[in-house]
Amino acid sequence: SYLNTPTYRGVLATPQTQIRFVNKDGGASIGASNFSIVPNTSYTVFLLDSTTRSGGQRLAQVTDVLTAPAAGKVRVRFLHFSPNAPEV
């Protein structure tokens, strides 16, 4: 399942760490940023922007809520990262 797959889950040992996205073919970094992390907390890191953005691509860190919602309810997470789209 998603949360139990090592490909999607990493354990970080320090409260400050650098997350990098690398090109699978050449290993070149296509985005990197330093993040503060809290022990026993789950995060998702998103790679934003196009590869042609001046200054390079940015990353966004979002804290995950992994508790089950109340019976009969759902939890939806909506992230709006489009800089040229109207407000939602």
PDB file of N, CA, C and O in Angstrom:
ATOM      1  N   SER A   1       0.840  -1.194   0.000  1.00  0.00           N
ATOM      2  CA  SER A   1       0.000   0.000   0.000  1.00  0.00           C
ATOM      3  C   SER A   1       0.875   1.244   0.000  1.00  0.00           C
ATOM      4  O   SER A   1       2.072   1.177   0.281  1.00  0.00           O
ATOM      5  N   TYR A   2       0.267   2.374  -0.317  1.00  0.00           N
ATOM      6  CA  TYR A   2       1.005   3.628  -0.508  1.00  0.00           C
ATOM      7  C   TYR A   2       1.939   3.963   0.647  1.00  0.00           C
ATOM      8  O   TYR A   2       3.127   4.190   0.419  1.00  0.00           O
ATOM      9  N   LEU A   3       1.445   4.001   1.871  1.00  0.00           N
ATOM     10  CA  LEU A   3       2.267   4.435   3.002  1.00  0.00           C
ATOM     11  C   LEU A   3       3.300   3.407   3.433  1.00  0.00           C
ATOM     12  O   LEU A   3       4.200   3.727   4.209  1.00  0.00           O
ATOM     13  N   ASN A   4       3.188   2.187   2.948  1.00  0.00           N
ATOM     14  CA  ASN A   4       4.145   1.153   3.322  1.00  0.00           C
ATOM     15  C   ASN A   4       5.145   0.833   2.222  1.00  0.00           C
ATOM     16  O   ASN A   4       5.888  -0.144   2.326  1.00  0.00           O
ATOM     17  N   THR A   5       5.174   1.642   1.173  1.00  0.00           N
ATOM     18  CA  THR A   5       6.093   1.424   0.059  1.00  0.00           C
ATOM     19  C   THR A   5       7.349   2.258   0.262  1.00  0.00           C
ATOM     20  O   THR A   5       7.262   3.485   0.328  1.00  0.00           O
ATOM     21  N   PRO A   6       8.520   1.621   0.364  1.00  0.00           N
ATOM     22  CA  PRO A   6       9.754   2.375   0.608  1.00  0.00           C
ATOM     23  C   PRO A   6      10.026   3.457  -0.433  1.00  0.00           C
ATOM     24  O   PRO A   6      10.674   4.455  -0.119  1.00  0.00           O
ATOM     25  N   THR A   7       9.547   3.286  -1.661  1.00  0.00           N
ATOM     26  CA  THR A   7       9.765   4.282  -2.696  1.00  0.00           C
ATOM     27  C   THR A   7       9.150   5.618  -2.308  1.00  0.00           C
ATOM     28  O   THR A   7       9.680   6.671  -2.664  1.00  0.00           O
ATOM     29  N   TYR A   8       8.040   5.587  -1.583  1.00  0.00           N
ATOM     30  CA  TYR A   8       7.330   6.799  -1.221  1.00  0.00           C
ATOM     31  C   TYR A   8       7.626   7.271   0.193  1.00  0.00           C
ATOM     32  O   TYR A   8       7.207   8.360   0.583  1.00  0.00           O
ATOM     33  N   ARG A   9       8.327   6.483   0.945  1.00  0.00           N
ATOM     34  CA  ARG A   9       8.500   6.807   2.354  1.00  0.00           C
ATOM     35  C   ARG A   9       9.976   6.832   2.704  1.00  0.00           C
ATOM     36  O   ARG A   9      10.702   5.871   2.452  1.00  0.00           O
ATOM     37  N   GLY A  10      10.411   7.932   3.284  1.00  0.00           N
ATOM     38  CA  GLY A  10      11.791   8.040   3.723  1.00  0.00           C
ATOM     39  C   GLY A  10      11.826   8.422   5.188  1.00  0.00           C
ATOM     40  O   GLY A  10      10.924   9.111   5.664  1.00  0.00           O
ATOM     41  N   VAL A  11      12.830   7.997   5.904  1.00  0.00           N
ATOM     42  CA  VAL A  11      12.992   8.359   7.309  1.00  0.00           C
ATOM     43  C   VAL A  11      14.178   9.296   7.397  1.00  0.00           C
ATOM     44  O   VAL A  11      15.289   8.949   6.995  1.00  0.00           O
ATOM     45  N   LEU A  12      13.937  10.490   7.928  1.00  0.00           N
ATOM     46  CA  LEU A  12      14.984  11.498   8.024  1.00  0.00           C
ATOM     47  C   LEU A  12      15.396  11.652   9.476  1.00  0.00           C
ATOM     48  O   LEU A  12      14.546  11.737  10.362  1.00  0.00           O
ATOM     49  N   ALA A  13      16.696  11.688   9.722  1.00  0.00           N
ATOM     50  CA  ALA A  13      17.199  11.644  11.088  1.00  0.00           C
ATOM     51  C   ALA A  13      17.468  13.007  11.703  1.00  0.00           C
ATOM     52  O   ALA A  13      17.633  13.098  12.919  1.00  0.00           O
ATOM     53  N   THR A  14      17.517  14.061  10.917  1.00  0.00           N
ATOM     54  CA  THR A  14      17.869  15.367  11.457  1.00  0.00           C
ATOM     55  C   THR A  14      16.689  16.333  11.348  1.00  0.00           C
ATOM     56  O   THR A  14      15.835  16.151  10.480  1.00  0.00           O
ATOM     57  N   PRO A  15      16.619  17.356  12.207  1.00  0.00           N
ATOM     58  CA  PRO A  15      15.515  18.305  12.135  1.00  0.00           C
ATOM     59  C   PRO A  15      15.623  19.271  10.951  1.00  0.00           C
ATOM     60  O   PRO A  15      14.653  19.960  10.635  1.00  0.00           O
ATOM     61  N   GLN A  16      16.764  19.331  10.305  1.00  0.00           N
ATOM     62  CA  GLN A  16      16.953  20.171   9.110  1.00  0.00           C
ATOM     63  C   GLN A  16      17.557  19.277   8.046  1.00  0.00           C
ATOM     64  O   GLN A  16      18.607  18.672   8.266  1.00  0.00           O
ATOM     65  N   THR A  17      16.912  19.186   6.902  1.00  0.00           N
ATOM     66  CA  THR A  17      17.427  18.306   5.856  1.00  0.00           C
ATOM     67  C   THR A  17      17.170  18.905   4.488  1.00  0.00           C
ATOM     68  O   THR A  17      16.257  19.712   4.315  1.00  0.00           O
ATOM     69  N   GLN A  18      17.977  18.506   3.517  1.00  0.00           N
ATOM     70  CA  GLN A  18      17.766  18.946   2.150  1.00  0.00           C
ATOM     71  C   GLN A  18      17.056  17.839   1.388  1.00  0.00           C
ATOM     72  O   GLN A  18      17.470  16.680   1.416  1.00  0.00           O
ATOM     73  N   ILE A  19      15.980  18.213   0.706  1.00  0.00           N
ATOM     74  CA  ILE A  19      15.256  17.295  -0.162  1.00  0.00           C
ATOM     75  C   ILE A  19      15.613  17.670  -1.590  1.00  0.00           C
ATOM     76  O   ILE A  19      15.544  18.840  -1.966  1.00  0.00           O
ATOM     77  N   ARG A  20      16.000  16.667  -2.393  1.00  0.00           N
ATOM     78  CA  ARG A  20      16.352  16.913  -3.784  1.00  0.00           C
ATOM     79  C   ARG A  20      15.552  15.995  -4.691  1.00  0.00           C
ATOM     80  O   ARG A  20      15.334  14.825  -4.376  1.00  0.00           O
ATOM     81  N   PHE A  21      15.118  16.535  -5.818  1.00  0.00           N
ATOM     82  CA  PHE A  21      14.556  15.737  -6.894  1.00  0.00           C
ATOM     83  C   PHE A  21      15.641  15.644  -7.949  1.00  0.00           C
ATOM     84  O   PHE A  21      16.220  16.655  -8.348  1.00  0.00           O
ATOM     85  N   VAL A  22      15.917  14.420  -8.402  1.00  0.00           N
ATOM     86  CA  VAL A  22      16.987  14.239  -9.385  1.00  0.00           C
ATOM     87  C   VAL A  22      16.435  13.580 -10.647  1.00  0.00           C
ATOM     88  O   VAL A  22      15.464  12.824 -10.604  1.00  0.00           O
ATOM     89  N   ASN A  23      17.075  13.886 -11.759  1.00  0.00           N
ATOM     90  CA  ASN A  23      16.738  13.287 -13.034  1.00  0.00           C
ATOM     91  C   ASN A  23      17.173  11.834 -13.011  1.00  0.00           C
ATOM     92  O   ASN A  23      18.333  11.543 -12.717  1.00  0.00           O
ATOM     93  N   LYS A  24      16.266  10.916 -13.314  1.00  0.00           N
ATOM     94  CA  LYS A  24      16.597   9.493 -13.233  1.00  0.00           C
ATOM     95  C   LYS A  24      17.638   9.068 -14.258  1.00  0.00           C
ATOM     96  O   LYS A  24      18.345   8.084 -14.043  1.00  0.00           O
ATOM     97  N   ASP A  25      17.744   9.788 -15.366  1.00  0.00           N
ATOM     98  CA  ASP A  25      18.695   9.388 -16.399  1.00  0.00           C
ATOM     99  C   ASP A  25      20.121   9.821 -16.097  1.00  0.00           C
ATOM    100  O   ASP A  25      21.057   9.038 -16.261  1.00  0.00           O
ATOM    101  N   GLY A  26      20.292  11.057 -15.660  1.00  0.00           N
ATOM    102  CA  GLY A  26      21.643  11.549 -15.442  1.00  0.00           C
ATOM    103  C   GLY A  26      21.982  11.834 -13.996  1.00  0.00           C
ATOM    104  O   GLY A  26      23.137  12.117 -13.676  1.00  0.00           O
ATOM    105  N   GLY A  27      20.992  11.765 -13.112  1.00  0.00           N
ATOM    106  CA  GLY A  27      21.236  12.044 -11.709  1.00  0.00           C
ATOM    107  C   GLY A  27      21.382  13.513 -11.380  1.00  0.00           C
ATOM    108  O   GLY A  27      21.708  13.861 -10.245  1.00  0.00           O
ATOM    109  N   ALA A  28      21.143  14.394 -12.363  1.00  0.00           N
ATOM    110  CA  ALA A  28      21.264  15.831 -12.120  1.00  0.00           C
ATOM    111  C   ALA A  28      20.092  16.311 -11.270  1.00  0.00           C
ATOM    112  O   ALA A  28      18.955  15.878 -11.459  1.00  0.00           O
ATOM    113  N   SER A  29      20.380  17.204 -10.338  1.00  0.00           N
ATOM    114  CA  SER A  29      19.334  17.763  -9.479  1.00  0.00           C
ATOM    115  C   SER A  29      18.459  18.704 -10.291  1.00  0.00           C
ATOM    116  O   SER A  29      18.963  19.595 -10.974  1.00  0.00           O
ATOM    117  N   ILE A  30      17.127  18.503 -10.214  1.00  0.00           N
ATOM    118  CA  ILE A  30      16.211  19.396 -10.912  1.00  0.00           C
ATOM    119  C   ILE A  30      15.446  20.286  -9.935  1.00  0.00           C
ATOM    120  O   ILE A  30      14.689  21.163 -10.351  1.00  0.00           O
ATOM    121  N   GLY A  31      15.643  20.063  -8.649  1.00  0.00           N
ATOM    122  CA  GLY A  31      15.029  20.899  -7.627  1.00  0.00           C
ATOM    123  C   GLY A  31      15.516  20.475  -6.267  1.00  0.00           C
ATOM    124  O   GLY A  31      15.615  19.280  -5.988  1.00  0.00           O
ATOM    125  N   ALA A  32      15.826  21.441  -5.408  1.00  0.00           N
ATOM    126  CA  ALA A  32      16.314  21.125  -4.074  1.00  0.00           C
ATOM    127  C   ALA A  32      15.940  22.258  -3.131  1.00  0.00           C
ATOM    128  O   ALA A  32      15.873  23.420  -3.532  1.00  0.00           O
ATOM    129  N   SER A  33      15.697  21.907  -1.875  1.00  0.00           N
ATOM    130  CA  SER A  33      15.391  22.913  -0.866  1.00  0.00           C
ATOM    131  C   SER A  33      15.647  22.325   0.511  1.00  0.00           C
ATOM    132  O   SER A  33      15.554  21.113   0.705  1.00  0.00           O
ATOM    133  N   ASN A  34      15.968  23.185   1.461  1.00  0.00           N
ATOM    134  CA  ASN A  34      16.146  22.751   2.848  1.00  0.00           C
ATOM    135  C   ASN A  34      14.811  22.854   3.579  1.00  0.00           C
ATOM    136  O   ASN A  34      14.083  23.831   3.409  1.00  0.00           O
ATOM    137  N   PHE A  35      14.492  21.861   4.383  1.00  0.00           N
ATOM    138  CA  PHE A  35      13.250  21.830   5.131  1.00  0.00           C
ATOM    139  C   PHE A  35      13.520  21.498   6.585  1.00  0.00           C
ATOM    140  O   PHE A  35      14.431  20.734   6.907  1.00  0.00           O
ATOM    141  N   SER A  36      12.720  22.081   7.453  1.00  0.00           N
ATOM    142  CA  SER A  36      12.729  21.698   8.861  1.00  0.00           C
ATOM    143  C   SER A  36      11.689  20.598   9.042  1.00  0.00           C
ATOM    144  O   SER A  36      10.575  20.693   8.527  1.00  0.00           O
ATOM    145  N   ILE A  37      12.056  19.572   9.767  1.00  0.00           N
ATOM    146  CA  ILE A  37      11.133  18.464   9.994  1.00  0.00           C
ATOM    147  C   ILE A  37      10.983  18.222  11.487  1.00  0.00           C
ATOM    148  O   ILE A  37      11.897  18.482  12.269  1.00  0.00           O
ATOM    149  N   VAL A  38       9.818  17.723  11.868  1.00  0.00           N
ATOM    150  CA  VAL A  38       9.503  17.401  13.248  1.00  0.00           C
ATOM    151  C   VAL A  38       9.457  15.876  13.367  1.00  0.00           C
ATOM    152  O   VAL A  38       8.840  15.222  12.526  1.00  0.00           O
ATOM    153  N   PRO A  39      10.091  15.293  14.387  1.00  0.00           N
ATOM    154  CA  PRO A  39      10.064  13.833  14.533  1.00  0.00           C
ATOM    155  C   PRO A  39       8.636  13.300  14.567  1.00  0.00           C
ATOM    156  O   PRO A  39       7.729  13.946  15.091  1.00  0.00           O
ATOM    157  N   ASN A  40       8.456  12.117  14.002  1.00  0.00           N
ATOM    158  CA  ASN A  40       7.171  11.411  13.972  1.00  0.00           C
ATOM    159  C   ASN A  40       6.079  12.190  13.256  1.00  0.00           C
ATOM    160  O   ASN A  40       4.902  12.059  13.590  1.00  0.00           O
ATOM    161  N   THR A  41       6.457  12.994  12.281  1.00  0.00           N
ATOM    162  CA  THR A  41       5.511  13.753  11.465  1.00  0.00           C
ATOM    163  C   THR A  41       5.733  13.367  10.014  1.00  0.00           C
ATOM    164  O   THR A  41       6.868  13.163   9.583  1.00  0.00           O
ATOM    165  N   SER A  42       4.648  13.268   9.263  1.00  0.00           N
ATOM    166  CA  SER A  42       4.743  12.902   7.845  1.00  0.00           C
ATOM    167  C   SER A  42       4.533  14.128   6.981  1.00  0.00           C
ATOM    168  O   SER A  42       3.732  15.005   7.304  1.00  0.00           O
ATOM    169  N   TYR A  43       5.269  14.178   5.871  1.00  0.00           N
ATOM    170  CA  TYR A  43       5.206  15.305   4.953  1.00  0.00           C
ATOM    171  C   TYR A  43       5.114  14.792   3.523  1.00  0.00           C
ATOM    172  O   TYR A  43       5.504  13.663   3.225  1.00  0.00           O
ATOM    173  N   THR A  44       4.596  15.633   2.655  1.00  0.00           N
ATOM    174  CA  THR A  44       4.699  15.424   1.216  1.00  0.00           C
ATOM    175  C   THR A  44       5.436  16.632   0.665  1.00  0.00           C
ATOM    176  O   THR A  44       5.162  17.769   1.050  1.00  0.00           O
ATOM    177  N   VAL A  45       6.376  16.377  -0.242  1.00  0.00           N
ATOM    178  CA  VAL A  45       7.140  17.456  -0.867  1.00  0.00           C
ATOM    179  C   VAL A  45       6.781  17.467  -2.349  1.00  0.00           C
ATOM    180  O   VAL A  45       6.852  16.441  -3.026  1.00  0.00           O
ATOM    181  N   PHE A  46       6.394  18.645  -2.845  1.00  0.00           N
ATOM    182  CA  PHE A  46       5.981  18.812  -4.229  1.00  0.00           C
ATOM    183  C   PHE A  46       7.040  19.597  -4.990  1.00  0.00           C
ATOM    184  O   PHE A  46       7.603  20.562  -4.472  1.00  0.00           O
ATOM    185  N   LEU A  47       7.304  19.179  -6.217  1.00  0.00           N
ATOM    186  CA  LEU A  47       8.190  19.898  -7.120  1.00  0.00           C
ATOM    187  C   LEU A  47       7.314  20.819  -7.966  1.00  0.00           C
ATOM    188  O   LEU A  47       6.405  20.357  -8.656  1.00  0.00           O
ATOM    189  N   LEU A  48       7.589  22.126  -7.911  1.00  0.00           N
ATOM    190  CA  LEU A  48       6.759  23.116  -8.586  1.00  0.00           C
ATOM    191  C   LEU A  48       7.497  23.763  -9.740  1.00  0.00           C
ATOM    192  O   LEU A  48       8.721  23.673  -9.837  1.00  0.00           O
ATOM    193  N   ASP A  49       6.754  24.407 -10.604  1.00  0.00           N
ATOM    194  CA  ASP A  49       7.283  25.232 -11.692  1.00  0.00           C
ATOM    195  C   ASP A  49       7.805  24.399 -12.856  1.00  0.00           C
ATOM    196  O   ASP A  49       8.002  23.189 -12.750  1.00  0.00           O
ATOM    197  N   SER A  50       8.016  25.079 -13.947  1.00  0.00           N
ATOM    198  CA  SER A  50       8.547  24.422 -15.137  1.00  0.00           C
ATOM    199  C   SER A  50      10.069  24.416 -15.068  1.00  0.00           C
ATOM    200  O   SER A  50      10.676  25.147 -14.285  1.00  0.00           O
ATOM    201  N   THR A  51      10.661  23.585 -15.894  1.00  0.00           N
ATOM    202  CA  THR A  51      12.127  23.496 -15.906  1.00  0.00           C
ATOM    203  C   THR A  51      12.762  24.746 -16.485  1.00  0.00           C
ATOM    204  O   THR A  51      13.971  24.936 -16.354  1.00  0.00           O
ATOM    205  N   THR A  52      11.972  25.605 -17.125  1.00  0.00           N
ATOM    206  CA  THR A  52      12.525  26.824 -17.725  1.00  0.00           C
ATOM    207  C   THR A  52      12.378  28.038 -16.805  1.00  0.00           C
ATOM    208  O   THR A  52      12.762  29.138 -17.203  1.00  0.00           O
ATOM    209  N   ARG A  53      11.843  27.886 -15.603  1.00  0.00           N
ATOM    210  CA  ARG A  53      11.671  29.017 -14.681  1.00  0.00           C
ATOM    211  C   ARG A  53      13.035  29.580 -14.312  1.00  0.00           C
ATOM    212  O   ARG A  53      13.935  28.833 -13.927  1.00  0.00           O
ATOM    213  N   SER A  54      13.191  30.898 -14.428  1.00  0.00           N
ATOM    214  CA  SER A  54      14.453  31.507 -14.020  1.00  0.00           C
ATOM    215  C   SER A  54      14.588  31.339 -12.507  1.00  0.00           C
ATOM    216  O   SER A  54      13.631  31.578 -11.771  1.00  0.00           O
ATOM    217  N   GLY A  55      15.737  30.940 -12.051  1.00  0.00           N
ATOM    218  CA  GLY A  55      15.949  30.664 -10.641  1.00  0.00           C
ATOM    219  C   GLY A  55      15.716  29.210 -10.286  1.00  0.00           C
ATOM    220  O   GLY A  55      15.931  28.807  -9.143  1.00  0.00           O
ATOM    221  N   GLY A  56      15.279  28.418 -11.252  1.00  0.00           N
ATOM    222  CA  GLY A  56      15.084  26.993 -11.023  1.00  0.00           C
ATOM    223  C   GLY A  56      13.721  26.663 -10.439  1.00  0.00           C
ATOM    224  O   GLY A  56      12.917  27.549 -10.149  1.00  0.00           O
ATOM    225  N   GLN A  57      13.485  25.403 -10.279  1.00  0.00           N
ATOM    226  CA  GLN A  57      12.214  24.945  -9.752  1.00  0.00           C
ATOM    227  C   GLN A  57      12.180  25.062  -8.234  1.00  0.00           C
ATOM    228  O   GLN A  57      13.216  24.999  -7.572  1.00  0.00           O
ATOM    229  N   ARG A  58      10.988  25.232  -7.694  1.00  0.00           N
ATOM    230  CA  ARG A  58      10.810  25.344  -6.247  1.00  0.00           C
ATOM    231  C   ARG A  58      10.154  24.083  -5.703  1.00  0.00           C
ATOM    232  O   ARG A  58       9.506  23.331  -6.431  1.00  0.00           O
ATOM    233  N   LEU A  59      10.336  23.875  -4.417  1.00  0.00           N
ATOM    234  CA  LEU A  59       9.698  22.765  -3.730  1.00  0.00           C
ATOM    235  C   LEU A  59       8.781  23.318  -2.655  1.00  0.00           C
ATOM    236  O   LEU A  59       9.050  24.375  -2.085  1.00  0.00           O
ATOM    237  N   ALA A  60       7.708  22.612  -2.381  1.00  0.00           N
ATOM    238  CA  ALA A  60       6.773  22.981  -1.317  1.00  0.00           C
ATOM    239  C   ALA A  60       6.607  21.790  -0.388  1.00  0.00           C
ATOM    240  O   ALA A  60       6.388  20.666  -0.841  1.00  0.00           O
ATOM    241  N   GLN A  61       6.711  22.036   0.906  1.00  0.00           N
ATOM    242  CA  GLN A  61       6.557  21.003   1.922  1.00  0.00           C
ATOM    243  C   GLN A  61       5.182  21.179   2.573  1.00  0.00           C
ATOM    244  O   GLN A  61       4.830  22.277   3.003  1.00  0.00           O
ATOM    245  N   VAL A  62       4.410  20.090   2.642  1.00  0.00           N
ATOM    246  CA  VAL A  62       3.086  20.114   3.238  1.00  0.00           C
ATOM    247  C   VAL A  62       3.029  19.025   4.300  1.00  0.00           C
ATOM    248  O   VAL A  62       3.402  17.880   4.046  1.00  0.00           O
ATOM    249  N   THR A  63       2.558  19.388   5.500  1.00  0.00           N
ATOM    250  CA  THR A  63       2.415  18.404   6.569  1.00  0.00           C
ATOM    251  C   THR A  63       1.196  17.529   6.294  1.00  0.00           C
ATOM    252  O   THR A  63       0.112  18.040   6.012  1.00  0.00           O
ATOM    253  N   ASP A  64       1.372  16.218   6.376  1.00  0.00           N
ATOM    254  CA  ASP A  64       0.292  15.270   6.113  1.00  0.00           C
ATOM    255  C   ASP A  64      -0.514  14.988   7.373  1.00  0.00           C
ATOM    256  O   ASP A  64       0.032  14.934   8.475  1.00  0.00           O
ATOM    257  N   VAL A  65      -1.809  14.811   7.198  1.00  0.00           N
ATOM    258  CA  VAL A  65      -2.701  14.362   8.274  1.00  0.00           C
ATOM    259  C   VAL A  65      -3.089  12.933   7.920  1.00  0.00           C
ATOM    260  O   VAL A  65      -3.827  12.707   6.961  1.00  0.00           O
ATOM    261  N   LEU A  66      -2.601  11.976   8.683  1.00  0.00           N
ATOM    262  CA  LEU A  66      -2.798  10.571   8.349  1.00  0.00           C
ATOM    263  C   LEU A  66      -3.847   9.877   9.209  1.00  0.00           C
ATOM    264  O   LEU A  66      -4.058   8.673   9.069  1.00  0.00           O
ATOM    265  N   THR A  67      -4.506  10.615  10.092  1.00  0.00           N
ATOM    266  CA  THR A  67      -5.552   9.992  10.898  1.00  0.00           C
ATOM    267  C   THR A  67      -6.787   9.774  10.044  1.00  0.00           C
ATOM    268  O   THR A  67      -7.068  10.550   9.131  1.00  0.00           O
ATOM    269  N   ALA A  68      -7.516   8.721  10.344  1.00  0.00           N
ATOM    270  CA  ALA A  68      -8.731   8.411   9.590  1.00  0.00           C
ATOM    271  C   ALA A  68      -9.812   9.446   9.906  1.00  0.00           C
ATOM    272  O   ALA A  68      -9.928   9.877  11.053  1.00  0.00           O
ATOM    273  N   PRO A  69     -10.594   9.848   8.921  1.00  0.00           N
ATOM    274  CA  PRO A  69     -11.692  10.778   9.182  1.00  0.00           C
ATOM    275  C   PRO A  69     -12.809  10.075   9.957  1.00  0.00           C
ATOM    276  O   PRO A  69     -12.841   8.848  10.052  1.00  0.00           O
ATOM    277  N   ALA A  70     -13.710  10.866  10.500  1.00  0.00           N
ATOM    278  CA  ALA A  70     -14.844  10.302  11.235  1.00  0.00           C
ATOM    279  C   ALA A  70     -15.668   9.413  10.308  1.00  0.00           C
ATOM    280  O   ALA A  70     -15.625   9.567   9.087  1.00  0.00           O
ATOM    281  N   ALA A  71     -16.400   8.505  10.880  1.00  0.00           N
ATOM    282  CA  ALA A  71     -17.241   7.592  10.105  1.00  0.00           C
ATOM    283  C   ALA A  71     -18.181   8.377   9.202  1.00  0.00           C
ATOM    284  O   ALA A  71     -18.821   9.329   9.649  1.00  0.00           O
ATOM    285  N   GLY A  72     -18.269   7.989   7.943  1.00  0.00           N
ATOM    286  CA  GLY A  72     -19.142   8.653   6.998  1.00  0.00           C
ATOM    287  C   GLY A  72     -18.594   9.949   6.439  1.00  0.00           C
ATOM    288  O   GLY A  72     -19.295  10.641   5.700  1.00  0.00           O
ATOM    289  N   LYS A  73     -17.357  10.298   6.773  1.00  0.00           N
ATOM    290  CA  LYS A  73     -16.722  11.535   6.309  1.00  0.00           C
ATOM    291  C   LYS A  73     -15.487  11.195   5.481  1.00  0.00           C
ATOM    292  O   LYS A  73     -14.989  10.069   5.520  1.00  0.00           O
ATOM    293  N   VAL A  74     -15.004  12.175   4.738  1.00  0.00           N
ATOM    294  CA  VAL A  74     -13.765  12.013   3.974  1.00  0.00           C
ATOM    295  C   VAL A  74     -12.856  13.192   4.269  1.00  0.00           C
ATOM    296  O   VAL A  74     -13.302  14.239   4.740  1.00  0.00           O
ATOM    297  N   ARG A  75     -11.609  13.009   3.993  1.00  0.00           N
ATOM    298  CA  ARG A  75     -10.650  14.108   4.125  1.00  0.00           C
ATOM    299  C   ARG A  75     -10.108  14.393   2.729  1.00  0.00           C
ATOM    300  O   ARG A  75      -9.606  13.493   2.055  1.00  0.00           O
ATOM    301  N   VAL A  76     -10.212  15.641   2.301  1.00  0.00           N
ATOM    302  CA  VAL A  76      -9.733  16.049   0.987  1.00  0.00           C
ATOM    303  C   VAL A  76      -8.665  17.114   1.181  1.00  0.00           C
ATOM    304  O   VAL A  76      -8.833  18.041   1.973  1.00  0.00           O
ATOM    305  N   ARG A  77      -7.579  16.971   0.458  1.00  0.00           N
ATOM    306  CA  ARG A  77      -6.521  17.977   0.493  1.00  0.00           C
ATOM    307  C   ARG A  77      -6.414  18.561  -0.905  1.00  0.00           C
ATOM    308  O   ARG A  77      -6.130  17.847  -1.867  1.00  0.00           O
ATOM    309  N   PHE A  78      -6.640  19.849  -1.010  1.00  0.00           N
ATOM    310  CA  PHE A  78      -6.575  20.542  -2.289  1.00  0.00           C
ATOM    311  C   PHE A  78      -5.426  21.527  -2.238  1.00  0.00           C
ATOM    312  O   PHE A  78      -5.363  22.368  -1.342  1.00  0.00           O
ATOM    313  N   LEU A  79      -4.524  21.427  -3.191  1.00  0.00           N
ATOM    314  CA  LEU A  79      -3.362  22.315  -3.258  1.00  0.00           C
ATOM    315  C   LEU A  79      -3.395  23.056  -4.581  1.00  0.00           C
ATOM    316  O   LEU A  79      -3.501  22.441  -5.642  1.00  0.00           O
ATOM    317  N   HIS A  80      -3.306  24.355  -4.520  1.00  0.00           N
ATOM    318  CA  HIS A  80      -3.414  25.203  -5.711  1.00  0.00           C
ATOM    319  C   HIS A  80      -2.048  25.845  -5.969  1.00  0.00           C
ATOM    320  O   HIS A  80      -1.709  26.862  -5.365  1.00  0.00           O
ATOM    321  N   PHE A  81      -1.270  25.243  -6.871  1.00  0.00           N
ATOM    322  CA  PHE A  81       0.088  25.706  -7.139  1.00  0.00           C
ATOM    323  C   PHE A  81       0.226  26.419  -8.484  1.00  0.00           C
ATOM    324  O   PHE A  81       1.348  26.680  -8.917  1.00  0.00           O
ATOM    325  N   SER A  82      -0.855  26.734  -9.139  1.00  0.00           N
ATOM    326  CA  SER A  82      -0.782  27.364 -10.450  1.00  0.00           C
ATOM    327  C   SER A  82      -0.700  28.877 -10.310  1.00  0.00           C
ATOM    328  O   SER A  82      -1.688  29.507  -9.931  1.00  0.00           O
ATOM    329  N   PRO A  83       0.455  29.481 -10.606  1.00  0.00           N
ATOM    330  CA  PRO A  83       0.632  30.910 -10.373  1.00  0.00           C
ATOM    331  C   PRO A  83      -0.190  31.808 -11.313  1.00  0.00           C
ATOM    332  O   PRO A  83      -0.458  32.961 -10.976  1.00  0.00           O
ATOM    333  N   ASN A  84      -0.586  31.302 -12.468  1.00  0.00           N
ATOM    334  CA  ASN A  84      -1.297  32.128 -13.441  1.00  0.00           C
ATOM    335  C   ASN A  84      -2.793  31.843 -13.490  1.00  0.00           C
ATOM    336  O   ASN A  84      -3.496  32.384 -14.343  1.00  0.00           O
ATOM    337  N   ALA A  85      -3.277  31.019 -12.606  1.00  0.00           N
ATOM    338  CA  ALA A  85      -4.707  30.700 -12.575  1.00  0.00           C
ATOM    339  C   ALA A  85      -5.417  31.660 -11.623  1.00  0.00           C
ATOM    340  O   ALA A  85      -4.785  32.234 -10.737  1.00  0.00           O
ATOM    341  N   PRO A  86      -6.723  31.836 -11.799  1.00  0.00           N
ATOM    342  CA  PRO A  86      -7.461  32.715 -10.885  1.00  0.00           C
ATOM    343  C   PRO A  86      -7.522  32.099  -9.487  1.00  0.00           C
ATOM    344  O   PRO A  86      -7.294  30.902  -9.312  1.00  0.00           O
ATOM    345  N   GLU A  87      -7.832  32.933  -8.505  1.00  0.00           N
ATOM    346  CA  GLU A  87      -7.972  32.439  -7.137  1.00  0.00           C
ATOM    347  C   GLU A  87      -9.088  31.417  -7.058  1.00  0.00           C
ATOM    348  O   GLU A  87     -10.075  31.499  -7.789  1.00  0.00           O
ATOM    349  N   VAL A  88      -8.926  30.464  -6.176  1.00  0.00           N
ATOM    350  CA  VAL A  88      -9.927  29.409  -5.985  1.00  0.00           C
ATOM    351  C   VAL A  88     -10.624  29.627  -4.673  1.00  0.00           C
ATOM    352  O   VAL A  88     -11.509  28.853  -4.308  1.00  0.00           O
TER     353      VAL A  88
END
